[in-house]
Amino acid sequence: MLEISEIRKEYATPRGPLTVLAGVSLSMRRGEAAAIMGPSGVGKSTLLYITGGLETPTSGRVTLDGNDPHRLEEKELAEFRNRKIGFLFQDHCLLPQCSVLENVLLPTLVANDRAAYPERARQLLRQVGLGERLEHRPSELSGGEKQRVALARALIRQPLLLLCDEPTGNLDEASAGTVAELLLDLHRRQETILLVVTHSRDLAARFPTRYELRHANLHPAGT
């Protein structure tokens, strides 16, 4: 269960506080998927980063699986994110010196049960159509292939929550469609909680639940 309760985010400016989020609330259960739309700069990424424990809210509360990441100590928070949350960003953030397989395995380096993950990584890479590219470096992949590697990496530890920030924003139309299909397919297989922020209406249209972020708050799409 993901509970976002009355999240408020303000930034100090010379003219006074700038309110980006004004009491945003959202509840999602395992297996549910939602897209949040809105133009660049409206606060979508800020909401996503607060949800994932990467940024601190001015007020409000986030709970995932009964835990509030913002109340954890730094070391506990890092471990919580690593186990419970997968991130997929617009930039794939792959390490150029590492192979495809090594990139997918990066989040498991701190796990106690590392021996089980190489086979899972190979399975995920087969599922995203890259089973024959395990030893390739990112420089040898297309943009869409890099994002598929990043998707496999986000799912390697079987997170409860998958957070995606403009996951198709840097891709051409065909690659964006492929990544979107894989994202939703793997979400259904693993029964994650999937939350995506995007300005792409084509991507958002694939989701059963859609919101728009405007005037610093969430509204059901079309209302």
N, C-alpha and C positions, 0 to 999 in steps of 0.2 A: 504494500500500500504506500502510495506517495501522497502526502498532504502538504500543500502550499497554502499557508494561512496568513492573510493580511500582510503580504510582503510589501514593504515600502523601501524605496531607495532614493536617497538624495545626495547630491554632490554640492559641495561648497563652491560658490562663485563670488566674484567681487560684488555682484548685484544681489547676493543672497542665495539661499538654497535653490538648486535646480532639482525638481522632482521628476524622476524618470519612471518610477513605479509607485502607484498610489493605492496600496491595499489590495494587491493581486492575490486571489485565492483560486485553487484548483485541486481537485482530488482525482487520482487515477489508481486503478487496481492492476495486478499482474495480468498480462495479456491484452491490455488496452493500449491504443495508439492515438495520438493527437498531434495536429499541426497548428502552429501559431504563426500567423501571417502578419506582415506589416513592412513598410519601407525601411531602408537602412537608417539607423540612428534613432529609432523609436523606442529602443530598450529591450528588444527581443533577446539579444545575446546576454545582456545583463541579467535578465530573468533566468536564462539557462545556466549561467555561471553561478548564480546564487543557489539554484536548485542542486547543482553538482558540488557545492561546497568550495568553489573556486573564488567566490567573492562574498563578502559579508553584507547582509541587508542592514539598512538603518533601523528597521524594526520588523516584526513579524517572525514567523517560524516555518521551518521546513522539517518534515519528518519522513524518513524512508525506512520501512521495515521497523518502525518504532523508535528510530534513532534520529536525533537532530544533529546533523554534521557540524553545525556552527557552535555546538557546545562541547565538541571534542577537542582534546589537546592536539597540537600540530602532528605529532607522530601517529596518534590514533586516527586523526582525520585522513592522513595519507593512506593508512591501511584500509580504512573504510571505503575511500574512493576506489582503491585498487581492487577490492573484493566485490563491491556492490554496484559500482557505476562504470559504464563504458562511455567513452566520448568519441564522437566523430565530428571533425571540424571541416570547414571549407578547404583549408590547406591540409593535405594528408599527413604532414609532419613526420614523414619517414626518415630514418637515418640513412644517408647516402652510402655509408661505408658498410652497411649490413645487408645481408641477403633478404629476400622476401620472407623466408621462414624465420630468420632471426628477428626481423622487425615485428612479426606477429607475436613472437615469444617474449618480447621485451617486458610486458606487464607481469610475466610469471617469474621474473628473476628474483623477486622477493617472496615468492610462495614457498611454503614448506613441502608441498607435494609436486615439485617441479617435474618429476619423472613422467607424470601422466600427460603433460601438456604437448610435447612434440607431436604425438599422434593426433591429438585434438586439433593442433594447428594445421597439420596436413589435411585433416578432414574438412576444416573450415575453408581452406584454400581450394580444395576440390569443389566445395559447394559454391564458391564465387567464381569458379571457372579458371583458376590459376594453379591447378594441381601439377602442371608441367613447368611451372616457372619458379619453383622453390628456391633455386640457387641464383636467380637473376638479381641484379642490383636495381634500385629504383630508377636509375638513369636509363635502364633498358626497357622501361615500361611506359605505356601511354598514360595520360592523365586519368582516364577511367579505370585502368588497371591499378594505378597507385591508390585510388580511392577504395577499390575493392580490397586491397591489402589492408588499408586502414580500418575498413569495416571488420575484417577478420580479426585484426588486433583488438578492436573495441569489444569483441565478443569472446575473446579467448578464455576469460575467467568466468564465463557464464554470469554476467552481471544481472542484477534484478532490474536496474534502470539503465536505459540507453538514451543518451542525450546527443542530439545532432544539430550542429550550427551550420546552416546553409550547406548541407552535404553534397549538393549538386551544383553549387554556385559557380564553380570554375570549369564545368564540363560542357561539352557540346551536347546537342539535343539527344543524339543516340546514346552516348555514354551516360547522360543524366537519367535516361529511361531505364537503362540496364542497372545502374546503381540503386535507383528507387525500387525497382522490382526485387532486387536481392535484399535490400534493407527490410522491406516488409515481409518477404518470405522468411528470412532468418529470424525476424521478430516473432512471427507466428510459430516457428519451430521451437524457439527457446522460451516463448511466453514471457518476454520481457515487458516492462513498462516502457513504451517508446514515446519520446517527446521530441519533436522536430520544430525548429524555428526556421522560417524561410520567407523570401519575398516571391518565390516561384509559385504561381497558382497551379501550374501543371503538377508539381510535386504535391502540393497541399490537397489537390483534388483526389489523390489516391487514398486519403485518410478518412476514416469514418467519422472522426470528430475534428472540427476545425474552429479555430478562434482567430480573432483579429485583436492586435494590441494597438489601441489608440487612446489618446487622452490619458495615458499612463495606467490604463487598466485593460483587462481582458473582456471581450465581448464575443458571443457566438457569431460565427461568420455569417454575414448577410443581414445582421440586425442593426 
